[in-house]
Amino acid sequence: MTQEKEDKRLDLQAAYSVRTPAENEALYAAWAKTYDESFAAASDYIFPQQVARVFHEQGGHGPVLDAGAGTGLVAEAIAARKTCLMDAFDISEPMLSIAKAKGVYRRLVQGDLTQKLPFDDGSYASVVSAGTFTHGHVGPEAMDELLRVSASGALLVLTIKAELYEARGFAATFSDLGMQIYDFQLQEVPIYGAGAQSSDTLDAGLIACFRKT
């Protein structure tokens, strides 16, 4: 298969169609080398910049866990504004290899966000994530582990596909967390910028921003 045909097969609909960690890993292994150009740049994908904006507005600082880091787009956006220690965690080793070359992370760890994370309790002062809580990827079941590895007072800035917020149980999960979190804010933001062309790029996104008690 030529690279051009491969790039056409690797798109937003392919990402939304994955259903298992294995399918997720396979998709991003194939997409890693061209992801930044064929998707992020071509779709004017601004979710990472939205996360970085909120992170800085809320006084976020390191060490930071980038959960579902992919090729490091969120960390690049954060680093453009402020220098802080950041670690990448992602299911795709090839995506992490691309991220590593950008020089924005202290360390990079491969793993599954739906499983127990290989980090000690309270390891991080901030947790960020863009594009991970969406169709076919990670659901609200990951919140317990993200909170476990967050220090008391840690800032969490996470994007969620708007249409999944109620349907996949994110709203109920945040409600159930109760006194475990505080300063909860939910913002609706564009996922894509003015250069977006696909009909999917009209979709709305949410940023959940809160702190761990």
Order of alpha helices (4+ residues) and beta strands (2+ residues): alpha-alpha-alpha-alpha-beta-alpha-beta-alpha-beta-beta-alpha-beta-alpha-beta-beta
